[in-house]
Amino acid sequence: MKFVGFLLLLAGWLLVLAAIVLLASAPSRAVFVLAGVAVEALGLTFVIRSHLILREDKR
Amino acid sequence: MPVPVPGFPEAAMIACLFFVFLVPLAAAGISLINAGLGRSRSAGHMMMAAISSLSVAAVVYFICGFAWQGFIGRPGHVLALSGKSWNWIAAEPFFFRGMAFDGSPASLAALLQIFCVGLAALIPLGSGADRWRLRASCASAAILAGWTYPLFAHWVWGGGWLAQLGANYGLGRGFIDPGGSSTIHVVGGLSALAVTWILGPRRGKYSPDGMAPAIPGHNGVLVLFGCLLALLGWFGLNSAGAILFTGSAPAQTILIAINTMLQAAAGSLTAAVITGIRFGKPDASLSANGWVGGLVASSATCAFVVPAEAIVIGSIAGALVTFSVEWFELRLEVDDPGGAVSVHAVGGIWGILAVGLFARFHGPILNVAGNSLPVTGGGAPGQWLAQLVGVATLLGFVLPLTYGLNWALNRICPFRVAIEGERQGMDLYELGAGAYPEFVTHTEDFIPR
């Protein structure tokens, strides 16, 4: 789960980069950058959840 | 293509040199805060770790860090994507070879950076307090100074792709961060988060039912004195960064110093008011965290906002840090004794975003080849997006990178001290002597004679 979370963080960043390079119009670029940040937020949630599950297992 | 650097007047050079010499005070302040927020039985170890991390970071940065980071207008490796150049890493020789120490902007940047990289390396020490082995913290500082920090700092301060988002893609003036909210603080704060995850919490921090009893810092005076020292360091950091990396005139440092002070004050007062309302009395350690959170946010914004906006930014930073410390400790079970993740990562991210919301530009910005961009005297369209791309890069690239590197390092050189070390205290276990030997209770003194 932690590995998937970090992959999602990386994927979100690549989405942001792709939006800057491939899209020309400002609104579509902004939307795709925000989508990339949303993917990163999902990845961060996965990483945090995996950390909490690990803590619960240790208890 | 390298961007030519405009001429650097002698007055700017002298002012910049003066400000750079103030920066070590920020490191002294952060070290004292880290020591004061930890346990008394690990205080000497914390200060020793601070000195060691500063030393390792300086040496490693000298060996290879500056070679990766470089400076505006100096050689870099460039990728061409869709006809635009993406400068992703510098191509300087190792060991500062070829550098003329003549007061040029590049030499001043090298001097400033050797202090800044040490400051970034100090940040994770606060989160790993009372359980992070000395040699492991030094090895982690080496990785930070040799790779993570220089790479991101090149993108922001070395004429890299983030700095050129404005010139290449019309995103405002490109990613702007003169004082290092991102390069120093968020990079350090995210490393602190990675280290905390790898180390796990201190023994006794969380009970089997998930409750988290408070482990208060051992010396509030050290913490609050550290805040005052940090203020002086931040005056230097923000002013020198603005002169070197955004081309601010020395006279503009008056506004920078006013904004820096106001943001620290607003952050601290907000934290004191919030804790006063919630707990009945203001909390000294959270107020100190609010102070430093305000300073961290000021690093990105201080050169481009008016004082009233600085107070708003500082207040929001103080509130964010206060709630974030509790959230990380109680909800996310991240045991961060120094509050490094909240203060440096959360405060820094807020500072970066605040540039996009509040900044006004009254002159060209040096690090984005801004001389060719129109000077509007107001905000730059798309600036918020450039700042958001910077935040996305920190979370999506720097966090996985720093976690992966520290995770691998933990396999080679285990981070966590043995159980006996935690019980005995890091001072005795790793250094063989306590910071406060006269504080030892001699039970025979209490035996009736």
Interface residues (C-beta under 8 A of the other chain):
Chain A: F6 L9 L10 A11 G12 W13 L14 V16 I20 V21 L22 A26 R29 A30 V33 L34 G36 V37 E40 G43 L44 I48 H51 L52 R55 K58 R59
Chain B: L81 S82 K84 L165 Y169 G170 L171 W197 G200 P201 Y206 P208 G210 L332 E333 V334 P381 G382 L385 L388 V389 V391 A392 T393 L395 G396 F397 L399 P400 Y403 G404
